Amino acid sequence: MEHFYQNIQNWFNYQDLFLEAVQNAKEDSLFVEVGTWKGGSTAFMGVEIHNSGKKIKYDAIDSFSGSKEHGDVSDFLYDECKENLKTLIDLNVLTLIKANSPEVSSNYEDSSIDFCYVDGSHEYEDVKKDIAAWLPKVKPGGILAGHDFYGVNHQGYGKGWVGVFQAVDEAFGHENVENRGDSWIYIKPI
């Protein structure tokens, strides 16, 4: 299947991380993406999963109410995302879940997720809640990662999403997180 994520509004610039996740995935892996917006990154991951031929369960979760920087987009966002991802949903490559991230995390068993990518709200308290909710769900040796970590330094935060940096730094310590472009990556110890 050809990629179509470029045709969907997105801020997706972590293709290499998603490619790695699919390449390293074992059969019957579970992937979760928190924050889909209109489905750009979700489309990329879904196409990669489909093209890999691997049996990977992929859940994309979003409240579809937007976050502080977007204002109220609840009237159209879910329907637009669902339409953008229709082909992948119809092929059973992914499940689109309209729910609050920390609340829906209780539907997953602890240590059940191989790869979880967090790109929901960028507000400190929200990122902190997402990390607290999803970290126990990630398998030992699994990956919890997220977006909008770029442009921030440890000497005074600098530019970028300060709330994201602060929540990640507090949860893991900067020495335990890989900073790759705009993404942070935490590998849960075995």
Summary of the structure (lengths in Angstrom):
residues: 190
radius of gyration: 15.5
end to end distance: 35.1
largest distance: 47.6
contacts: 592
relative contact order: 0.15
helix: 39%
strand: 23%
